[in-house]
Amino acid sequence: MALCSMSSLISYSIVFLIACTTANASFGKSEECIVGVNCNTSPTEEILNLSKAADDLLKKANFPSTAERISEVRATKDARELQRFGLYGEYSILNLATLLKHPVVTEAMNAAQTEEGPTFVDIGSGAGRLMLSASAMANWAAVFGIEGRHELHVHAVNAIRHLEQEGSLRSGMVQSIEGNFMEESPEVVKALSNADVVYLYATGFETHSDARIPALSALLARRLKKGSVVVVVDKFLIGDRFEYDSLWPMEDPDTGEPTVSIIWRVVDEPSSRSQVAEIEKLYSDWMHVDVCENHPKACAELKTAQLSAFGMEILLDMYDSNTW
């Protein structure tokens, strides 16, 4: 296993931290640790090089840095500017590079069923910053971004076109798909069906009060192939097709904000049920019990937590006592 086998879950202002063991040399030395206290490891040279390659590509596409954008937004105090280029749901480039070297993710990438390589899909891809960064970090067959907001999609398309024209990006490798992915256009279905690694920072999706996302889980259960991996920030997938692997805490090096990447393995073959039927089954089989019955391994490790990753006390009492 890699890095910390379990970590904090940050949802609706509840922050947890997990005592964990770093055990993979790619992520630093192996030692018993409390995340955020003595579990900090330095990125490897390979990860730093991947991050730099992505930063260089973004500069060619005229993307300002996250720090610059946050500074501008805070100076203007204009909430509309915060969303203009998809600043919500940011994920640092360094963290993405680290994530792509997580053993579970690299396993899925290496097992890609096409000679051209694996496929990466960013759901809620905004202006294209993350999918373009990913494109510089591996030999992908294809990189897709799915974005519902027209102005962000246009920004992504223009960035892709600019990079292709100057020869910095292989023509056709990176695509931004516009639309509500829950409507399952042919382009969305193709992207999800071919995906080996799916990334989702679920800031704008319908979420149950305990961080489960049934509608999204139903869609992915119907489209993703066996052996793929889903990385969701701060939310839980549910259903028989998703096997919990680990929760992985990170701190954004630009903003200092915490994020928790939740890694899921996709098992078995895609569901043949309709979206409505799949949602009904998830509610019947999964949503009538609390989240810990869905994810006993996650909750068992949560109960071992002693401190939060950022020095806060654990707020387990904010959950129903029956949950724990």
Backbone as numpy.savetxt, mean C-alpha at the origin, in Angstrom:
# Nx Ny Nz CAx CAy CAz Cx Cy Cz
10.82 -14.76 7.57 9.98 -13.56 7.57 10.85 -12.33 7.57
10.21 -11.21 7.24 10.97 -9.99 7.08 10.62 -8.98 8.14
11.55 -8.10 8.36 11.39 -6.93 9.21 10.58 -7.29 10.45
9.53 -6.51 10.76 8.73 -6.77 11.95 7.51 -7.58 11.56
7.31 -8.70 12.20 6.24 -9.59 11.78 4.88 -9.00 12.03
4.80 -7.99 12.90 3.53 -7.31 13.13 3.85 -5.92 13.61
2.94 -4.99 13.49 3.24 -3.63 13.91 1.99 -2.94 14.34
2.08 -1.61 14.33 0.95 -0.81 14.74 -0.10 -0.71 13.67
-1.36 -0.63 14.09 -2.46 -0.34 13.18 -2.92 1.07 13.49
-2.89 1.93 12.47 -3.31 3.31 12.66 -4.62 3.50 11.93
-5.68 3.67 12.66 -6.98 3.82 12.03 -7.86 4.66 12.93
-8.44 5.70 12.33 -9.34 6.56 13.07 -8.69 7.06 14.35
-7.47 7.54 14.20 -6.70 8.17 15.28 -6.31 7.22 16.40
-6.42 5.90 16.16 -5.94 4.93 17.15 -4.59 4.44 16.69
-3.59 4.54 17.53 -2.24 4.13 17.16 -1.80 3.00 18.07
-1.40 1.91 17.44 -0.89 0.78 18.20 0.56 0.54 17.83
1.26 -0.09 18.71 2.62 -0.53 18.37 2.87 -1.95 18.82
3.62 -2.61 18.02 3.86 -4.00 18.29 5.32 -4.26 18.62
5.54 -5.06 19.69 6.89 -5.56 19.94 7.19 -6.58 18.86
8.37 -6.49 18.24 8.63 -7.35 17.11 10.11 -7.67 17.00
10.42 -8.53 16.06 11.79 -8.93 15.83 12.17 -8.63 14.39
13.26 -7.92 14.18 13.78 -7.77 12.83 14.63 -8.98 12.54
14.32 -9.66 11.44 14.98 -10.94 11.20 15.55 -11.09 9.80
15.44 -10.08 8.96 15.93 -10.22 7.60 17.06 -9.26 7.38
18.18 -9.75 6.89 19.36 -8.91 6.75 19.16 -7.76 5.80
18.21 -7.90 4.86 17.97 -6.82 3.91 17.45 -5.57 4.60
16.88 -5.75 5.79 16.26 -4.63 6.48 17.02 -4.23 7.72
18.21 -4.73 7.91 19.01 -4.32 9.06 19.30 -5.50 9.98
19.96 -5.24 11.07 20.39 -6.31 11.96 19.22 -6.96 12.66
19.41 -8.22 13.06 18.38 -8.98 13.74 18.48 -8.73 15.23
17.36 -8.29 15.83 17.37 -8.07 17.27 15.95 -7.93 17.78
15.74 -8.29 19.04 14.45 -8.04 19.67 14.28 -6.54 19.80
13.09 -6.05 19.53 12.95 -4.60 19.52 11.52 -4.18 19.79
11.38 -2.93 20.18 10.10 -2.26 20.25 10.13 -1.19 19.15
9.21 -1.31 18.20 9.24 -0.40 17.06 9.19 1.04 17.53
10.06 1.87 16.96 10.07 3.27 17.31 10.90 3.58 18.53
11.36 2.52 19.23 12.21 2.73 20.40 13.63 2.27 20.11
13.79 0.99 19.75 15.13 0.51 19.43 15.12 -0.42 18.23
14.16 -0.22 17.33 14.01 -1.10 16.18 14.29 -0.35 14.88
14.96 0.79 14.95 15.24 1.57 13.75 16.42 0.95 13.00
16.24 0.67 11.71 17.30 0.12 10.90 17.53 1.03 9.72
18.74 1.05 9.23 19.09 1.91 8.11 18.82 1.19 6.80
18.37 1.92 5.79 18.14 1.29 4.49 19.45 0.83 3.87
19.37 -0.25 3.13 20.55 -0.78 2.47 20.94 0.12 1.30
22.15 -0.11 0.79 22.61 0.67 -0.37 21.70 0.43 -1.57
21.25 -0.81 -1.72 20.35 -1.13 -2.84 19.06 -0.32 -2.75
18.49 -0.24 -1.55 17.24 0.51 -1.37 17.47 1.99 -1.61
18.59 2.52 -1.15 18.90 3.93 -1.39 19.07 4.20 -2.88
19.67 3.27 -3.60 19.84 3.45 -5.04 18.51 3.42 -5.77
17.61 2.54 -5.34 16.27 2.50 -5.95 15.53 3.80 -5.70
15.63 4.30 -4.48 14.97 5.56 -4.13 15.52 6.71 -4.97
16.83 6.73 -5.16 17.44 7.79 -5.96 17.00 7.71 -7.41
16.91 6.49 -7.96 16.46 6.32 -9.34 15.05 6.87 -9.52
14.19 6.61 -8.53 12.82 7.12 -8.60 12.80 8.64 -8.47
13.57 9.17 -7.54 13.63 10.63 -7.37 14.10 11.30 -8.66
15.10 10.72 -9.31 15.61 11.30 -10.55 14.54 11.30 -11.64
13.78 10.22 -11.72 12.71 10.14 -12.72 11.62 11.17 -12.44
11.26 11.33 -11.17 10.23 12.30 -10.81 10.68 13.73 -11.12
11.94 14.01 -10.91 12.45 15.35 -11.23 12.34 15.62 -12.72
12.61 14.61 -13.55 12.48 14.77 -14.99 11.03 15.03 -15.39
10.10 14.51 -14.58 8.68 14.72 -14.84 8.15 15.98 -14.17
9.07 16.76 -13.57 8.73 18.03 -12.94 7.83 17.88 -11.72
7.99 16.77 -10.99 7.28 16.61 -9.73 8.06 17.32 -8.63
7.43 18.23 -7.89 8.11 18.78 -6.71 8.20 17.71 -5.64
9.13 17.87 -4.74 9.27 16.91 -3.66 8.07 17.00 -2.72
7.85 15.93 -1.98 6.77 15.94 -1.00 6.96 17.07 0.01
8.17 17.24 0.49 8.43 18.27 1.49 8.11 19.65 0.94
8.47 19.90 -0.33 8.18 21.19 -0.94 6.68 21.42 -1.05
5.96 20.38 -1.43 4.51 20.52 -1.60 3.82 20.75 -0.27
4.23 20.00 0.76 3.64 20.17 2.08 3.92 21.58 2.60
5.13 22.05 2.40 5.50 23.39 2.85 4.62 24.44 2.18
4.40 24.29 0.88 3.58 25.25 0.15 2.14 25.23 0.64
1.62 24.02 0.84 0.23 23.90 1.28 0.04 24.51 2.65
0.97 24.24 3.57 0.85 24.78 4.92 0.98 26.29 4.91
1.76 26.79 3.99 1.93 28.24 3.91 0.65 28.91 3.43
-0.03 28.27 2.48 -1.25 28.87 1.93 -2.48 28.52 2.76
-2.37 27.39 3.52 -3.49 26.90 4.32 -4.73 26.70 3.46
-4.52 26.25 2.25 -5.61 26.04 1.31 -5.83 24.54 1.16
-6.92 24.04 1.71 -7.19 22.60 1.67 -7.34 22.09 0.25
-7.82 22.95 -0.66 -7.98 22.52 -2.03 -6.63 22.21 -2.67
-5.61 22.97 -2.30 -4.28 22.71 -2.83 -3.74 21.38 -2.33
-4.16 20.99 -1.13 -3.71 19.73 -0.57 -4.11 18.56 -1.46
-5.29 18.67 -2.07 -5.80 17.59 -2.90 -5.50 17.78 -4.38
-5.04 18.96 -4.74 -4.86 19.27 -6.16 -3.96 18.29 -6.87
-2.85 17.94 -6.25 -1.94 16.97 -6.83 -1.91 15.68 -6.04
-3.02 15.39 -5.34 -3.11 14.12 -4.63 -2.17 14.00 -3.47
-1.98 15.08 -2.73 -1.04 15.05 -1.61 -1.54 14.16 -0.49
-2.88 14.03 -0.36 -3.40 13.10 0.62 -2.96 11.69 0.22
-2.78 10.83 1.21 -2.40 9.46 0.91 -0.98 9.35 0.36
-0.09 10.25 0.77 1.29 10.19 0.29 2.02 9.00 0.91
2.95 8.47 0.17 3.80 7.37 0.64 5.18 7.69 0.16
6.15 7.69 1.04 7.47 8.16 0.65 8.13 7.20 -0.33
9.00 7.77 -1.18 9.70 6.97 -2.17 10.65 5.98 -1.49
11.30 6.41 -0.44 12.19 5.51 0.29 11.42 4.33 0.87
10.24 4.59 1.41 9.42 3.51 1.95 8.96 2.55 0.86
8.63 3.10 -0.31 8.24 2.23 -1.43 9.38 1.32 -1.83
10.59 1.88 -1.93 11.75 1.07 -2.29 11.97 -0.04 -1.27
11.81 0.28 0.01 11.96 -0.72 1.06 10.89 -1.79 0.95
9.66 -1.36 0.68 8.54 -2.29 0.55 8.77 -3.29 -0.57
9.28 -2.82 -1.70 9.48 -3.71 -2.85 10.58 -4.73 -2.60
11.37 -4.53 -1.55 12.38 -5.51 -1.17 11.92 -6.39 0.00
10.68 -6.23 0.42 10.13 -7.13 1.42 10.07 -8.53 0.81
10.51 -9.57 1.53 10.56 -10.92 0.95 9.24 -11.41 0.35
8.10 -11.08 0.97 6.82 -11.54 0.44 6.52 -10.86 -0.89
6.88 -9.58 -1.01 6.65 -8.84 -2.25 7.59 -9.34 -3.34
8.85 -9.51 -3.01 9.80 -9.99 -4.03 9.46 -11.41 -4.47
8.92 -12.21 -3.58 8.49 -13.56 -3.94 7.41 -13.50 -5.01
6.42 -12.62 -4.82 5.35 -12.48 -5.80 5.89 -11.95 -7.13
6.82 -11.02 -7.06 7.41 -10.47 -8.28 8.20 -11.53 -9.04
8.96 -12.34 -8.32 9.77 -13.37 -8.97 8.93 -14.49 -9.56
7.72 -14.66 -9.03 6.84 -15.73 -9.50 5.93 -15.27 -10.63
6.16 -14.08 -11.17 5.32 -13.55 -12.24 5.22 -14.55 -13.39
4.03 -14.66 -13.95 3.75 -15.70 -14.93 4.05 -15.28 -16.37
4.64 -14.12 -16.57 4.97 -13.67 -17.91 6.48 -13.49 -18.04
6.99 -13.74 -19.24 8.43 -13.58 -19.48 8.86 -12.13 -19.34
7.93 -11.21 -19.58 8.26 -9.78 -19.55 8.52 -9.29 -18.13
8.00 -10.01 -17.13 8.18 -9.59 -15.76 6.87 -9.38 -15.04
6.93 -8.89 -13.79 5.72 -8.70 -12.98 4.96 -7.43 -13.35
3.75 -7.33 -12.82 2.90 -6.16 -13.04 2.56 -5.52 -11.71
2.66 -4.20 -11.66 2.37 -3.42 -10.45 1.13 -2.57 -10.70
0.22 -2.54 -9.73 -0.99 -1.72 -9.83 -1.13 -0.85 -8.59
-1.29 0.44 -8.81 -1.53 1.40 -7.72 -2.98 1.85 -7.82
-3.79 1.47 -6.84 -5.21 1.85 -6.81 -5.34 3.17 -6.07
-5.87 4.17 -6.75 -5.91 5.52 -6.21 -4.58 6.18 -6.45
-4.15 6.21 -7.70 -2.78 6.57 -8.05 -2.52 8.06 -8.15
-3.57 8.87 -8.02 -3.37 10.32 -7.98 -2.69 10.85 -9.22
-1.72 11.72 -9.02 -1.01 12.37 -10.12 0.08 11.49 -10.71
0.23 10.29 -10.23 1.18 9.35 -10.83 2.52 9.24 -10.14
2.67 9.91 -9.03 3.98 9.95 -8.37 4.46 8.56 -7.97
3.60 7.77 -7.34 4.02 6.47 -6.83 4.24 5.47 -7.96
3.32 5.44 -8.94 3.49 4.45 -10.01 4.72 4.76 -10.86
5.03 6.03 -11.06 6.25 6.37 -11.78 7.48 6.00 -10.97
7.41 6.20 -9.66 8.52 5.79 -8.80 8.73 4.29 -8.88
7.63 3.53 -8.81 7.73 2.07 -8.90 8.35 1.64 -10.22
8.02 2.36 -11.29 8.52 1.98 -12.61 10.03 2.03 -12.68
10.65 2.86 -11.83 12.11 3.00 -11.84 12.80 2.00 -10.92
12.02 1.18 -10.20 12.60 0.34 -9.16 12.67 -1.14 -9.50
12.09 -1.56 -10.63 12.10 -2.98 -10.99 11.86 -3.11 -12.49
12.13 -4.29 -13.01 11.88 -4.57 -14.42 10.46 -5.09 -14.59
9.51 -4.16 -14.59 8.10 -4.51 -14.67 7.69 -4.79 -16.12
6.74 -5.70 -16.28 6.09 -5.84 -17.58 5.18 -4.64 -17.81
4.49 -4.23 -16.75 3.59 -3.09 -16.85 3.37 -2.51 -15.46
3.10 -1.20 -15.44 2.75 -0.49 -14.22 1.47 0.28 -14.50
0.43 0.00 -13.72 -0.85 0.66 -13.90 -1.18 1.52 -12.68
-1.78 2.67 -12.94 -2.39 3.47 -11.89 -3.85 3.64 -12.20
-4.70 3.52 -11.19 -6.15 3.69 -11.37 -6.58 4.87 -10.53
-7.13 5.90 -11.16 -7.46 7.15 -10.47 -8.82 7.67 -10.92
-9.66 8.04 -9.95 -11.00 8.51 -10.24 -11.13 9.99 -10.50
-10.17 10.78 -10.06 -10.26 12.23 -10.22 -9.60 12.65 -11.53
-10.37 13.32 -12.36 -9.92 13.64 -13.72 -8.66 14.48 -13.73
-8.59 15.50 -12.89 -7.44 16.40 -12.94 -6.15 15.69 -12.53
-6.25 14.74 -11.62 -5.07 13.97 -11.22 -4.65 13.00 -12.33
-5.64 12.37 -12.93 -5.36 11.47 -14.05 -4.65 12.21 -15.19
-5.14 13.40 -15.51 -4.53 14.19 -16.59 -3.08 14.52 -16.25
-2.83 14.88 -14.99 -1.47 15.19 -14.56 -0.57 13.97 -14.77
-1.08 12.79 -14.42 -0.30 11.56 -14.58 -0.02 11.26 -16.05
-1.04 11.39 -16.88 -0.88 11.13 -18.31 0.16 12.07 -18.92
0.12 13.33 -18.54 1.08 14.30 -19.07 2.51 13.97 -18.62
2.65 13.54 -17.36 3.97 13.17 -16.86 4.51 11.95 -17.60
3.65 10.97 -17.82 4.07 9.76 -18.55 4.49 10.12 -19.97
3.68 10.93 -20.63 3.98 11.32 -22.01 5.31 12.07 -22.09
5.53 12.96 -21.14 6.78 13.74 -21.12 7.98 12.82 -20.97
7.91 11.86 -20.07 9.03 10.95 -19.83 9.26 10.03 -21.02
8.18 9.59 -21.66 8.32 8.75 -22.85 8.97 9.51 -23.99
8.56 10.75 -24.18 9.09 11.54 -25.29 10.58 11.84 -25.14
11.03 11.98 -23.90 12.45 12.26 -23.70 13.29 11.00 -23.53
12.64 9.85 -23.65 13.36 8.59 -23.60 13.68 8.08 -22.21
13.05 8.64 -21.18 13.32 8.22 -19.81 12.39 7.10 -19.34
11.39 6.77 -20.15 10.40 5.77 -19.76 10.05 4.95 -20.99
10.05 3.62 -20.85 9.71 2.75 -21.96 8.27 2.99 -22.40
8.08 3.20 -23.67 6.76 3.54 -24.19 5.75 2.45 -23.88
4.62 2.84 -23.29 3.54 1.93 -23.00 3.66 1.14 -21.72
4.79 1.22 -21.03 4.96 0.43 -19.82 4.09 0.94 -18.67
3.98 2.26 -18.54 3.22 2.87 -17.45 1.93 3.47 -18.02
0.80 3.14 -17.40 -0.48 3.63 -17.86 -1.31 4.13 -16.69
-1.95 5.29 -16.87 -2.91 5.80 -15.90 -4.30 5.54 -16.45
-5.12 4.87 -15.64 -6.50 4.55 -16.04 -7.44 5.45 -15.27
-8.29 6.17 -15.98 -9.23 7.08 -15.33 -10.56 6.38 -15.07
-11.11 6.60 -13.90 -12.43 6.09 -13.61 -12.54 5.48 -12.23
-13.77 5.22 -11.82 -14.05 4.55 -10.56 -13.77 3.07 -10.75
-12.73 2.57 -10.11 -12.32 1.19 -10.37 -13.38 0.19 -9.93
-14.29 0.61 -9.02 -15.34 -0.29 -8.59 -16.35 -0.56 -9.71
-16.35 0.27 -10.75 -17.24 0.04 -11.89 -16.69 -0.99 -12.86
-15.45 -1.38 -12.65 -14.83 -2.49 -13.39 -14.87 -2.31 -14.91
-14.26 -1.25 -15.37 -14.11 -1.07 -16.81 -13.18 -2.16 -17.35
-13.19 -2.41 -18.66 -12.28 -3.42 -19.22 -10.82 -3.14 -18.89
-10.42 -1.86 -18.84 -9.04 -1.50 -18.51 -8.71 -1.85 -17.06
-9.64 -1.60 -16.16 -9.42 -1.92 -14.74 -9.35 -3.44 -14.54
-10.26 -4.17 -15.18 -10.27 -5.62 -15.06 -8.95 -6.21 -15.56
-8.46 -5.71 -16.69 -7.20 -6.20 -17.24 -6.04 -5.93 -16.28
-5.99 -4.71 -15.74 -4.90 -4.36 -14.83 -4.91 -5.25 -13.59
-6.07 -5.41 -12.96 -6.15 -6.20 -11.74 -5.90 -7.68 -12.01
-6.39 -8.19 -13.12 -6.23 -9.61 -13.43 -4.78 -9.98 -13.68
-4.00 -9.02 -14.17 -2.59 -9.27 -14.45 -1.66 -8.92 -13.29
-2.19 -8.30 -12.25 -1.36 -7.75 -11.18 -0.64 -8.84 -10.39
0.63 -8.57 -10.11 1.40 -9.38 -9.18 1.56 -8.68 -7.84
1.65 -7.35 -7.88 1.75 -6.53 -6.67 0.72 -5.41 -6.79
-0.16 -5.33 -5.81 -1.18 -4.27 -5.77 -0.92 -3.41 -4.54
-0.90 -2.11 -4.75 -0.70 -1.17 -3.65 -1.93 -0.31 -3.51
-2.33 -0.06 -2.27 -3.54 0.72 -2.01 -3.39 1.53 -0.73
-3.37 2.84 -0.87 -3.43 3.72 0.30 -4.88 4.16 0.40
-5.64 3.47 1.27 -7.10 3.53 1.24 -7.66 4.74 1.99
-7.30 5.94 1.56 -7.80 7.13 2.24 -9.20 7.51 1.79
-9.59 7.10 0.58 -10.85 7.60 0.03 -11.88 6.52 -0.22
-11.69 5.33 0.36 -12.60 4.24 0.10 -13.51 3.98 1.29
-14.68 3.45 0.98 -15.65 3.14 2.03 -15.06 2.11 2.99
-15.02 2.47 4.26 -14.37 1.64 5.26 -15.28 1.42 6.45
-15.33 0.19 6.94 -16.08 -0.11 8.15 -15.40 0.56 9.34
-16.13 0.74 10.41 -15.62 1.49 11.56 -14.39 0.85 12.19
-14.16 -0.45 11.96 -12.99 -1.10 12.55 -11.91 -1.35 11.51
-11.93 -0.57 10.43 -10.87 -0.55 9.41 -10.96 -1.67 8.39
-12.05 -2.45 8.39 -12.23 -3.43 7.33 -12.86 -2.76 6.10
-12.50 -3.26 4.91 -13.00 -2.67 3.66 -13.67 -3.76 2.82
-14.93 -4.06 3.12 -15.61 -5.19 2.47 -15.83 -5.03 0.97
-16.25 -3.86 0.51 -16.54 -3.69 -0.91 -15.28 -3.86 -1.75
-14.20 -3.26 -1.29 -12.93 -3.39 -2.00 -12.43 -4.83 -1.94
-12.59 -5.47 -0.78 -12.18 -6.87 -0.65 -12.93 -7.75 -1.64
-14.22 -7.47 -1.83 -15.02 -8.26 -2.76 -14.51 -8.12 -4.19
-14.21 -6.90 -4.59 -13.71 -6.66 -5.94 -12.38 -7.39 -6.16
-11.46 -7.23 -5.24 -10.15 -7.84 -5.40 -10.24 -9.37 -5.37
-11.16 -9.89 -4.57 -11.35 -11.34 -4.50 -11.80 -11.91 -5.84
-12.50 -11.11 -6.62 -13.02 -11.55 -7.90 -12.03 -11.38 -9.04
-10.98 -10.57 -8.84 -10.11 -10.22 -9.97 -8.65 -10.64 -9.81
-8.13 -10.66 -8.62 -6.69 -10.92 -8.46 -6.37 -12.40 -8.62
-5.20 -12.67 -9.19 -4.80 -14.05 -9.40 -4.12 -14.62 -8.16
-4.14 -15.91 -8.06 -3.47 -16.61 -6.97 -1.98 -16.32 -7.00
-1.40 -16.04 -5.84 0.02 -15.78 -5.74 0.40 -14.31 -5.75
-0.56 -13.45 -6.05 -0.27 -12.02 -6.01 -0.27 -11.52 -4.57
0.18 -10.30 -4.38 0.29 -9.69 -3.05 -0.40 -8.34 -3.07
-1.13 -8.04 -2.00 -1.78 -6.74 -1.84 -1.19 -6.04 -0.64
-0.77 -4.80 -0.82 -0.26 -3.98 0.28 -1.26 -2.86 0.51
-1.89 -2.87 1.67 -2.91 -1.88 2.01 -2.39 -1.06 3.19
-2.50 0.24 3.12 -2.06 1.10 4.22 -3.24 1.34 5.16
-3.09 0.91 6.40 -4.00 1.22 7.50 -5.37 0.54 7.44
-5.58 -0.42 6.57 -6.89 -1.06 6.45 -6.75 -2.57 6.37
-7.87 -3.28 6.69 -7.90 -4.73 6.65 -8.75 -5.23 5.49
-8.21 -6.14 4.69 -9.01 -6.90 3.74 -9.68 -8.04 4.49
-10.77 -8.54 3.93 -11.44 -9.69 4.53 -11.82 -10.68 3.43
-12.05 -11.91 3.82 -12.44 -12.94 2.87 -11.43 -14.07 2.82
-11.91 -15.21 2.32 -11.08 -16.41 2.29 -9.89 -16.29 1.35
-9.92 -15.36 0.41 -8.83 -15.26 -0.57 -7.62 -14.49 -0.04
-7.77 -13.84 1.11 -6.68 -12.99 1.59 -6.09 -13.57 2.88
-4.84 -13.91 2.79 -4.12 -14.46 3.93 -3.21 -13.39 4.52
-3.49 -13.01 5.74 -2.67 -11.99 6.40 -1.23 -12.46 6.54
-0.29 -11.60 6.16 1.12 -11.93 6.33 1.75 -11.12 7.46
1.67 -9.80 7.38 2.31 -8.98 8.41 1.83 -7.54 8.31
1.98 -6.83 9.43 1.81 -5.38 9.45 3.18 -4.78 9.64
3.45 -3.74 8.89 4.81 -3.22 8.84 4.81 -1.71 9.04
5.33 -1.21 10.16 5.30 0.23 10.44 6.41 0.97 9.72
6.09 2.17 9.27 7.09 3.03 8.65 6.85 4.46 9.10
7.88 5.25 9.02 7.75 6.68 9.25 8.18 7.40 7.98
7.34 8.31 7.51 7.67 9.06 6.30 8.88 9.94 6.58
9.98 9.76 5.82 11.17 10.55 6.10 11.01 12.03 5.77
10.00 12.35 4.95 9.76 13.75 4.60 8.92 14.47 5.65
7.88 13.78 6.13 6.92 14.44 7.01 6.98 13.98 8.46
7.59 12.81 8.71 7.59 12.26 10.05 6.29 11.57 10.42
5.33 11.50 9.48 4.04 10.88 9.76 4.17 9.36 9.73
3.45 8.66 10.61 3.50 7.20 10.61 2.57 6.60 9.57
2.97 5.50 8.97 2.10 4.70 8.13 2.33 3.24 8.49
1.33 2.42 8.23 1.45 1.00 8.50 1.05 0.24 7.24
1.98 -0.46 6.66 1.71 -1.25 5.46 1.28 -2.65 5.88
0.08 -3.04 5.46 -0.47 -4.35 5.81 -0.36 -5.24 4.58
0.35 -6.33 4.70 0.69 -7.17 3.56 -0.17 -8.43 3.56
-0.83 -8.66 2.42 -1.74 -9.79 2.26 -1.29 -10.66 1.10
-1.29 -11.95 1.31 -1.09 -12.91 0.22 -2.45 -13.27 -0.37
-2.53 -13.40 -1.68 -3.77 -13.81 -2.34 -3.69 -15.31 -2.59
-4.63 -16.05 -2.03 -4.63 -17.50 -2.13 -5.85 -17.96 -2.94
-5.77 -19.17 -3.44 -6.86 -19.77 -4.22 -7.13 -18.97 -5.51
-8.10 -19.45 -6.26 -8.41 -18.84 -7.55 -9.48 -17.76 -7.39
-9.60 -16.84 -8.37 -10.59 -15.76 -8.25 -12.01 -16.28 -8.06
-12.78 -15.55 -7.29 -14.18 -15.89 -7.07 -14.97 -15.70 -8.35
-15.92 -16.60 -8.59 -16.77 -16.51 -9.77 -18.08 -15.78 -9.49
-18.27 -15.34 -8.24 -19.51 -14.67 -7.89 -19.52 -13.24 -8.43
-20.72 -12.67 -8.55 -20.87 -11.27 -8.92 -20.41 -10.40 -7.77
-20.20 -9.11 -8.04 -19.77 -8.20 -6.98 -20.79 -8.17 -5.85
-22.06 -8.09 -6.18 -23.11 -8.04 -5.16 -23.11 -9.33 -4.34
-23.02 -10.46 -5.02 -23.03 -11.74 -4.31 -21.80 -11.89 -3.43
-20.65 -11.39 -3.91 -19.43 -11.49 -3.12 -19.51 -10.63 -1.87
-20.04 -9.42 -2.00 -20.20 -8.55 -0.83 -21.15 -9.19 0.17
-22.26 -9.74 -0.32 -23.23 -10.38 0.58 -22.57 -11.53 1.33
-21.73 -12.31 0.66 -21.05 -13.42 1.33 -20.08 -12.91 2.38
-19.36 -11.84 2.06 -18.41 -11.29 3.02 -19.13 -10.79 4.28
-20.25 -10.11 4.09 -21.00 -9.63 5.25 -21.56 -10.80 6.06
-22.00 -11.83 5.35 -22.57 -12.99 6.04 -21.52 -13.78 6.80
-20.36 -13.97 6.17 -19.35 -14.85 6.75 -18.33 -14.13 7.63
-18.13 -12.82 7.40 -17.02 -12.12 8.05 -17.43 -10.92 8.89
-18.44 -10.19 8.48 -18.72 -8.92 9.13 -19.63 -9.04 10.35
-20.14 -10.22 10.62 -21.00 -10.39 11.80 -20.19 -10.62 13.07
-18.88 -10.78 12.92 -18.00 -10.94 14.08 -17.01 -9.80 14.10
-16.30 -9.64 15.23 -15.36 -8.52 15.31 -14.10 -8.82 14.50
-13.30 -7.80 14.33 -12.14 -7.89 13.45 -11.13 -8.92 13.94
-11.09 -9.18 15.25 -10.11 -10.12 15.77 -10.47 -11.57 15.45
-11.74 -11.85 15.25 -12.10 -13.18 14.79 -11.72 -13.34 13.33
-11.74 -12.25 12.57 -11.26 -12.29 11.19 -9.76 -12.51 11.14
-9.04 -11.85 12.05 -7.59 -11.80 12.00 -6.98 -12.15 13.35
-7.11 -13.39 13.79 -6.62 -13.77 15.12 -5.11 -13.58 15.28
-4.34 -13.84 14.21 -2.90 -13.67 14.33 -2.55 -12.21 14.58
-3.20 -11.31 13.84 -2.94 -9.88 14.02 -3.27 -9.45 15.44
-4.43 -9.86 15.91 -4.84 -9.42 17.24 -4.01 -10.07 18.34
-3.59 -11.30 18.13 -2.74 -11.94 19.13 -1.45 -11.17 19.31
-0.92 -10.67 18.22 0.32 -9.91 18.31 0.07 -8.50 18.83
-1.09 -7.95 18.50 -1.44 -6.64 19.04 -1.45 -6.67 20.57
-1.91 -7.77 21.11 -2.02 -7.87 22.57 -0.66 -7.88 23.26
0.41 -8.14 22.48 1.74 -8.12 23.07 2.37 -6.74 23.06
1.69 -5.78 22.46 2.28 -4.45 22.30 2.48 -3.78 23.66
3.56 -2.99 23.75 3.86 -2.30 25.00 3.85 -0.78 24.85
4.32 -0.29 23.71 4.36 1.14 23.46 3.94 1.39 22.02
3.55 2.61 21.72 3.29 2.92 20.32 4.59 3.29 19.65
4.58 3.24 18.33 5.80 3.51 17.58 6.30 4.93 17.78
5.44 5.79 18.28 5.84 7.19 18.40 5.65 7.68 19.84
5.85 6.76 20.78 5.87 7.12 22.18 4.51 7.28 22.83
3.44 6.86 22.16 2.09 6.99 22.70 1.69 5.69 23.41
0.83 5.80 24.39 0.35 4.61 25.07 -0.66 3.90 24.18
-0.71 2.59 24.29 -1.66 1.81 23.51 -3.07 2.07 24.03
-4.02 2.22 23.09 -5.38 2.55 23.47 -6.31 1.37 23.19
-5.94 0.22 23.74 -6.75 -0.96 23.49 -8.17 -0.82 24.03
-8.32 0.00 25.09 -9.64 0.14 25.69 -10.60 0.89 24.79
-10.10 1.45 23.67 -10.99 2.13 22.73 -11.75 1.12 21.88
-11.28 -0.14 21.89 -12.03 -1.20 21.26 -12.97 -1.84 22.30
-14.01 -2.46 21.80 -14.89 -3.23 22.68 -14.05 -4.26 23.42
-14.27 -4.38 24.72 -13.46 -5.31 25.51 -13.58 -6.74 25.01
-14.72 -7.08 24.39 -14.91 -8.43 23.87 -13.95 -8.71 22.72
-13.50 -7.64 22.04 -12.57 -7.83 20.92 -11.27 -8.41 21.41
-10.87 -8.07 22.61 -9.55 -8.47 23.08 -9.66 -9.62 24.09
